[in-house]
Every structure is written in C-alpha cells, then in structure tokens.
Amino acid sequence: MTEAIRPTSNAQSPKWQPYNLDHKAQELVLRFRDNGVLTESHKMRMAVAYGLERFWGEHLRFESSGDTNKARYWQDVWIALAEILGPTDITLPDAECSVGFRETEQIRLTAHAIWQMSLDEQRVALMVLTQLCDSLVWWTQRYRIKNSNP
C-alpha cells in the first residue's frame, strides 16, 4: 500500500494561496493585451534563469529606450511578484518598481539589496516568479491578439 502524499507546510499555510499566481497572470495579460507587449511574457520566462536582479533591471532597459509599454509590463510583473510574496514575509527590494534608469545610486542599492536577500528567500522568489511567468505565457497564448504582437 502506498502512502498518501502529504502537502508541505507551505501548502497548508493560510498565508500561501498558490491560485493567486494564475489569477495575477491572467489580470496582467488582460491589462496589457492591447499594448502589443505580450510576447515579453516569453522573454520574462527565459529571464528568470538569470536571477532576480536581472529580471528586476529589465524594465530599466526598456525605460531608457523609450519603450514605456514594455517597461511598464515588466514593472507590473515585479510588483505582482512582490504582492504575491507579501504574505510569506519575503520583501522584494523596490517592490513598487519606482527606481528609474537615471537613478544610478538607487539602481546600485536595489541590486545590492536583491543580492543580500537570504538564499532561501531568493530561491522561493525565483520559484514563484518562474510559476508566475509560466502562467503569463499560458495566458498570453490564449489572449494575444495575433495581428498586434509580432
């Protein structure tokens, strides 16, 4: 007889609601659907592999090039991640994504703060971000307006 699989302590925690990932992703995709930026969802999923600080900083690249729609999409995903992680007591640096690309010292401080997160916090944040991006890709594939997103 096989033992039943028992959920981990996180799965039983009233603070942790895994279904919010998919819901947040759907909201984000619907919010940005008409802005021609949904193909960024695939790039976000790939960017997770490079770490939190690089994911966070990607909005700065778009901001500096004047692509405000893409910058805003990346910012809003970071903000959503911070909200999702909120009940776990993991605080993301620049959770409001308010640092601009001209603020060199703030960029330095934010990157440093991300690197100073405990390894466990970084791992959890990356796992959640991975799942959030997987959901973004899934919803993008369903809701993308084919003619507006090359």
C-alpha positions as CSV (number, residue, x, y, z in Angstrom):
1,M,0.0,0.0,0.0
2,T,1.4,3.4,-0.9
3,E,1.4,6.3,1.5
4,A,-0.6,9.3,0.6
5,I,1.4,12.3,-0.5
6,R,1.3,14.9,2.3
7,P,1.4,18.6,1.4
8,T,4.4,20.6,2.6
9,S,4.0,23.0,5.4
10,N,3.8,25.9,2.9
11,A,0.8,24.3,1.1
12,Q,-1.1,24.2,4.4
13,S,-0.3,27.7,5.4
14,P,-3.3,30.1,5.3
15,K,-0.9,32.8,4.1
16,W,0.1,30.9,0.9
17,Q,-2.5,30.9,-1.9
18,P,-1.0,29.3,-5.0
19,Y,-4.0,30.1,-7.1
20,N,-3.3,33.8,-6.9
21,L,-0.4,33.2,-9.3
22,D,-2.6,32.2,-12.2
23,H,-5.2,34.9,-11.4
24,K,-2.5,37.6,-11.2
25,A,-1.0,36.4,-14.5
26,Q,-4.4,36.5,-16.2
27,E,-5.0,40.0,-14.9
28,L,-1.7,41.2,-16.2
29,V,-2.1,39.7,-19.6
30,L,-5.6,41.2,-20.0
31,R,-4.3,44.6,-18.8
32,F,-1.5,44.6,-21.4
33,R,-3.3,42.8,-24.1
34,D,-3.9,45.8,-26.3
35,N,-0.4,47.3,-25.8
36,G,1.5,45.0,-28.2
37,V,3.8,43.7,-25.5
38,L,2.6,40.2,-24.7
39,T,5.5,38.5,-26.4
40,E,7.5,39.8,-23.5
41,S,5.9,37.1,-21.4
42,H,8.1,34.5,-23.2
43,K,11.2,36.7,-22.6
44,M,10.3,37.1,-19.0
45,R,10.1,33.3,-18.5
46,M,13.6,33.0,-20.1
47,A,15.0,35.9,-18.0
48,V,14.1,34.1,-14.7
49,A,17.2,31.9,-15.3
50,Y,19.5,34.9,-15.0
51,G,18.3,35.8,-11.5
52,L,16.1,38.3,-9.7
53,E,18.4,41.3,-10.1
54,R,18.5,40.9,-13.9
55,F,14.7,40.4,-14.1
56,W,14.1,43.5,-12.0
57,G,16.5,45.6,-14.1
58,E,15.0,44.7,-17.4
59,H,12.4,47.4,-17.1
60,L,15.2,49.9,-16.9
61,R,16.4,48.9,-20.4
62,F,13.0,49.5,-21.9
63,E,12.6,52.7,-20.0
64,S,15.9,54.0,-21.3
65,S,15.0,53.2,-24.9
66,G,11.6,54.9,-24.6
67,D,9.5,51.7,-24.8
68,T,7.2,52.6,-21.9
69,N,4.7,49.8,-22.6
70,K,7.3,47.1,-22.3
71,A,8.9,48.8,-19.3
72,R,5.5,49.0,-17.6
73,Y,4.7,45.4,-18.2
74,W,8.0,44.2,-16.7
75,Q,7.4,46.6,-13.7
76,D,3.9,45.4,-13.1
77,V,5.1,41.8,-13.1
78,W,7.7,42.7,-10.5
79,I,5.0,44.5,-8.4
80,A,2.7,41.5,-8.8
81,L,5.5,39.2,-7.6
82,A,6.1,41.4,-4.5
83,E,2.3,41.3,-3.8
84,I,2.2,37.5,-4.1
85,L,5.2,37.1,-1.8
86,G,3.9,39.6,0.7
87,P,2.1,37.0,2.9
88,T,5.3,35.0,3.1
89,D,7.2,37.8,4.7
90,I,9.7,37.9,1.8
91,T,10.1,41.6,0.8
92,L,11.4,42.3,-2.6
93,P,13.6,45.3,-3.0
94,D,12.0,48.1,-4.9
95,A,8.7,46.3,-4.6
96,E,6.9,49.3,-6.1
97,C,9.3,49.3,-9.0
98,S,9.8,53.0,-8.7
99,V,13.5,53.3,-9.4
100,G,14.2,54.9,-12.8
101,F,17.0,54.3,-15.2
102,R,18.6,57.6,-14.5
103,E,18.9,56.9,-10.7
104,T,22.3,55.2,-10.7
105,E,22.8,55.1,-6.9
106,Q,19.2,53.7,-6.4
107,I,19.9,51.1,-9.1
108,R,23.1,50.1,-7.3
109,L,21.3,50.0,-3.9
110,T,18.4,47.9,-5.3
111,A,20.7,45.4,-7.0
112,H,22.8,45.1,-3.8
113,A,19.6,44.6,-1.7
114,I,18.5,41.8,-4.1
115,W,21.9,40.1,-3.8
116,Q,21.7,40.5,0.0
117,M,18.4,38.5,0.3
118,S,18.9,35.2,2.0
119,L,19.5,32.3,-0.3
120,D,16.2,30.7,0.8
121,E,14.3,33.9,0.1
122,Q,16.0,34.2,-3.4
123,R,15.1,30.6,-4.1
124,V,11.5,31.0,-3.1
125,A,11.1,34.2,-5.0
126,L,12.6,32.7,-8.1
127,M,10.4,29.6,-7.9
128,V,7.3,31.8,-7.6
129,L,8.5,34.1,-10.4
130,T,9.0,31.0,-12.6
131,Q,5.5,29.9,-12.0
132,L,4.1,33.4,-12.5
133,C,5.9,33.6,-15.8
134,D,4.7,30.2,-16.8
135,S,1.2,31.4,-16.2
136,L,1.9,34.6,-18.1
137,V,3.0,32.6,-21.1
138,W,-0.1,30.3,-20.9
139,W,-2.5,33.3,-20.8
140,T,-0.6,35.1,-23.5
141,Q,-1.0,32.1,-25.8
142,R,-4.8,32.3,-25.2
143,Y,-5.4,36.0,-25.2
144,R,-2.8,37.5,-27.5
145,I,-4.2,39.5,-30.4
146,K,-2.3,37.9,-33.3
147,N,-2.2,41.0,-35.5
148,S,-0.9,43.3,-32.8
149,N,2.0,41.2,-31.4
150,P,4.7,40.2,-33.9
